[in-house]
Amino acid sequence: MKKIKILTLIAIASIAISASVTSDLQIKSVDPDRLKFFPVPEDNKNYFFLQSIDNVTKIIIGDFTEPEKRIILITLANDYKTIQSVIEYNPVTEELRSIKSSPSKFFTTDTEGLKRAIIEGTIFKNNYTDPMRSLDVLKAVLNRKDKYSIIADTYGYNVKFADIDDRRKHSAIFSYGKTEKGYYLLFKTEFYREGFASLRQPILPYSVYCKNTNDPIIKEIVEDLFKIKAPVSVKVDK
């Protein structure tokens, strides 16, 4: 009986840890242990995620269309473009390994190009992924100057993208700006439509989660957004 109680407590603790990790999966720095908690879509859709927190930039690739499924964690060096490490997790065998490069067709040493593709959204086209809201949508909302969709804070803006069929709902939320600790840029897709009545949530809500970073690509994108709309704390030469 005592052994059963101990096993039950261990199981409960494991579930609690798993729930805690998955709830903040994308907003805390991803390491090999957290990589194991990244989801495997039932429909085998791929995903891509750019994270840069406290000047450490990482790219996560979920490649599920091949027979061997892979979740890949690419960590960049201090220059924000050289690959420092590649960790690959096989969710079927639960094998975690450190490798020099991945055989995934999505893996590339052109990390700057990969970062841009995630931010601009081009990688979410024709690669069997959820249709994530990206930079083009953010710029479109900013250029419309819709005061109900653009909310200023001290260092930047929070921007909401209304659903085309029901403007009371926001299908995406963006945030960008600059603090004394660095730049921030967040792209979150809440849902998308498949047909008129069918709403789907992406397997990973964030395609971009960057804060307190001086990654040159993030800096360039945010400074470009400031040329469209800048907070009072930032003076921009247009």
N, C-alpha and C positions, 0 to 999 in steps of 0.2 A: 504493500500500500504506500509506504514511504517513497519507494522508487517511482511509483506512478505519479505521485505528487510532484516529485522533483522534475520528472520528464514533462509534466504539464506546465510547470513554471517556466522551464526552458523554452517550451513551445510558445507560450504567451509572450515571453521576453523577445523571442525571435520575430514574432509578428509585430510587436511594438516597434522594434528597431527598423524593420522593413517599412512600416507605415511612416515612420519619422523620416527615413531617407527619401522615400518616393515623394513625399509632400514638398520637399525642397530640392528635388533632384537636379533642377536646372539652375537654381539660384545660389547654390554653393559650389565651390570649386570642385570639379570632377577629378577624382583620382581612380586608380585601378579598382579599389574596393567598391566605390560608388558606381563604377561602370557596369558592374554585375546587375545593378538594379534597373538599368535602362530597358525599356519594353521591347518585346518582340511582337509586332503587329500580326493579328490573325490572318490578315489578307496579304501579308508579306510586303507591305509598302516600305520603301526606303525612307530614311530621314537624314537630315543634316542640321548640325547645331554649332553655332559659333559662340564661344564664351571667352571673355577676357575680364578677369577680376584681379584687382591689385597688381596690374602690369604683368600678369601671367596669362598668355593667350593659348586657348585650346580649341581643337575642332573635333567634333564627334560625328562619325559616319555610321549609320545603320544600314548595312547592305544585306538584304534578305531575299533578293531575287535569284541568287545563285543557289545551287544545292547545298553548299557550305555557308551557313549564315554567319555573319560577322558584325561585331560592334567594335569600332576602331576609335581609339583615343590618341590624337596627335597633339603633343605638347611642343610649343615653340620655344626657342632660346630667347635670350634677352634682346636680340635684334628684331624679334617679332616675325621673322620669316624663315630662319633656319630651323629644321626639325631637330628637336632635342631628343625626343623619344617617341616610340610608337608602341602602344599596347593594344593587343587584339584579344577580344573575348568571344569564345564560341558558346552561345547560349544553349546549344543542344548538349554538348559534352561538358559544359561548365568549365572549360579550360581557358586559363588566362595566361597569355605569353607575351614577352617582350620581343619585338622583331625590328629589323632595320627598315623594312618596307612591307606593305601589304599587297597581296595579289588582287585585292578588290579593284574593279575597273574604275571606281571613284577615287582611289588613292592617287595623289600626285605630290610631287615635291614643289610644285608651284603654289605655295601656300597663300601668297598674296592674291593670286587669281581665284583660289578656292574661297577665300574670305569675301572677296568682292561678289562672287557668284551667289553666296548665301545671302549677303546683305541686299543685293540687287534683285534676288529672287530668280535668276536665270537657271539655277541648278534645280529648281522645283518644277521645271518644265521638261517634259519628255523623259523623266527619270523615275516614273512610277512612285510619286510621293503625294502627300497631302498638298493641296494648293495653298501654300503659306502666303499671307499678306506681307509685302516687302516694301522696299524703298520707293518704288513708283507710286504705291498707294499713299504712303506718308506724304510724299511731295504733292500729290494731287489734292489731298485734304488741306495742306498748308496753303496752297495757291488759291483755294476757294475762299480762304479767310472766313471760315464758318466759326463764329465766336462760340457756338454751342459745342463744337467738336474740339476746339483748341483751348486747353487750360494751362495758363502760365503758372510756373512756380519761380522760386528765386533764381535758379540756375538754368532753367530750360523750359521745356513744354511737355505736357502729356496730351496726346492726340488720340481721339477716338474715331473709328471708322464705322459709320452706321450701315446696317444691313440694307441692301437695296430694296428688299421687299417689305421690310418692317423697320422703319427708322428709329423705333423705340429701342431696338436691340443694337448692340455694338459687336460686330464680328471680329474686330481687331483693335488692339490698343498699342500705341507706340509711346516711347519716351526718349528724349534726347536732351543733352545739355553738357555743362562743364562746371565742375566744382574745383575747390582748391586741391583736391586729390587726383583730379584727372577728368577724363571725358566719360560720359555714359550714353548708351544706346541700347534700347530694348524694343524688340518686335515680338508681339504676342498675338497669335491667331486664336480667337475664342471658339469660332466655329465657321463652317462654310456650308454652302448649299449643294446638294446633289438633286437637281430638279427643284420644283417650287416648294414642295412640302417637306422634303427630307433635309434635316440638319445633321451635320457630322462634326465631331470634335477631332482635331488632329491628334495623332498619337503622342506628339510632344507639342505643347502649346507655344513654347518659345523657339524661334529660329535664331534669334540673336539675343544674348544677354551679356552686356558689357557694362562694367562700372569701375570707377577709379582706375582708369587705364589711359596710357599714353601710346597705345598701339597706333602707329602712323596711319593705318587704313581707317580706324575708327575716328581718329582726329580729323582726317581729311573729310570723311562723310559728315561728321557733326559740323565742322566749319562751313561746309557747303550748305547744310541746312540752315545755319545761322544767316546765310545770305538771303534766304527766303523769309525766315522769321527768327529773330534773335531776342533773347531775354534782355531786360534792362541792365543786367550785370555784365553784359558782353557788348563791346563796341566793335562793329564789323565794318570794314571798308568794302563797299560793294562796287 
